[in-house]
Amino acid sequence: MKNLTLLSVLALALAACQGTPPASRTGTPSFYASMARADATVDAAMARDMINAYRRNKGLPPLALDPELQAAAESEARAMAAADRPSSADAFKARLASAGYKAPAANLSAGYHTLAEAFSGWRESPQHDRVLTDPQASRIAIATAYTPSSKYKVYWALAVAADRR
């Protein structure tokens, strides 16, 4: 089952791209690049493309990267890493709503080392899958933060929202 899940992630990523998926500096496709490094940065465009391919297969419209939402996701990932525990998605959604985002939703998690692992885990969780397939969403942001002393190592913040008010 795990191999089937990884194959489906790869197929979605390839379907979302024109040609070869972007590679990290090690030559590994970015969705397999480990975020468990101090200098790691999640490939937000690849994440958007993977999630958009998944949404497209469900008849949902694509999401666009949002720079301000991205800054909020980065801040949330850093805060989780500093606290060494995942944050409350409800509290994060409330902060996004107060910043003017309509219908914000979030996946806040820890322990996944690659985008492929995070995407697969979110798809398999009904609660997290609802965020990926939110029909109101039009914007997306994703960020990670690494903390070597944590049992989780990598914290993830994925945010989606409708257009701002």
N, C-alpha and C positions, 0 to 999 in steps of 0.2 A: 504494500500500500504506500509506503514511504517513497519508493522509487517512482510509482505512478504519480504521486503528488509532485515530486521534483520534476518529472517529465512534463506535467501539465503546466508548471510554473515556467519552465523553459519554453514550451510551446507558446504560451501567452506572451512572454517577453519577445520572442522572435516575431510573432504575428504583429506586435505593436511597432516593430522597427522596420525601417527600410534597410535591408542589408544586414551586416554583422553588428551584434550588440556592442556598445561601447565597452572598452576594456580599461581596467585599471592600469596603473603603471607596471604591474607585474604580468600583464597580459591576460589576467582572469576577467571574464565578463563582469561588469560592475555589480550585477545582482548577486554574484557569488563572492564578491570582495568582503573580507572580514572587516567589520566595524570595531573589532576589539583591538584597536590601536589608537594611540593618542593623535595621530595625524589623519585618521580616517574621516571621510565625509561621505554621507549617503548621496547617491546620484539621484537627485530629486526628479530630474527629467525621465530617467529610467523608471523610477517608481511610478510617476504619473502615467507613463506609457503602459506599464504592466497593468495598472489599475484600470486605465481606460480600455484596454483590450478586454479585460474581465467584464467591465461594465457594458461594453459594446455587445458582448456575447449574451448579455441579459437584456438587451434592448434599451439601455440607458445612455444618456448623453455623456460626452467626454467632460473631463475636468481640466481647468487651466491652473497653472502654477500662479500663486498669489504672493508677491514679495512681502507684504505686511503680515500675512498669515504665516509665511515662512519664518519671519522673525519671531513671531509668537511661539511657533513650534520649537524653534531652536532654544528659546528661553526656557520653555517647559522641559525640554530634554535635559538641559543643564541643571535646572532646579531638581529634577528627579535624581540625577547623578549625584548632586551635592547632598541630597537627603538620603541617598542610598536606598530609595524605595520608589515604586511607581506612585504617581499622584492620582488624585481623584479626577476621573474624566468629567464628572458633573461640575466640579469647581473650575476646571479648565474651560469647559463649554460656557459657563457663566461669565468668565473673563472675556471670552471671545464675543459673546453677545453684548457685553457692556462696551466693547470696542466697536460695535456697529455691525457685526456679522449677523446675518439672518440664518436661522436654523443651523447653528454650528453643531458638529459632532466630532468625536475624537476617539482614537485608539491610543492608549498610553500603555506601554508594556516594557518588559525588561527580559533580558536573557537571550534573545535572538542575536546571533552574531552576523548574519547576512540579510540582505533585503529579501532574498529568496525564502529564507526561513521565516522571516516576519510575515511576508505576504501569505505564505502557506498556512501559518498559524492563524492569521486573522481570517482567512477564508473558511477555515474549519471550525471557527467559533461563531455560533449564530449571532451573538452580541456584537462581535467585531465585524462580521460580514455585513451587518446592517449599516455600518458606517461606510464600508466600501461601496455598497449598493444604494446609498441614500439617493432617492430620486430628486430631492430638492437641491442637492449639491451641485455647484458649478465651479468651485474653487478648491484647491488642494495645497497642502504643505506637508513636508515630512522632514524630520531631523533626528539625529542620534547624538548621544553624548556617551563618552567612554570614561569609566573610572576603574583603574586596575585593581584597587583594593576591594571592590564590591564582589559579592558572590554572583551577581548578574553580569557584570562587566559593561554591558551595553544597554542603554535606555533609549526607547523609541517614542516619538511623539508624531502621530499622524493626525492632521486636522482637515476637515472638509467643512464647507459652508456654502450657503447661497450667496449671491452677490450682496455687497454691503448696502446698507440703507442709505 
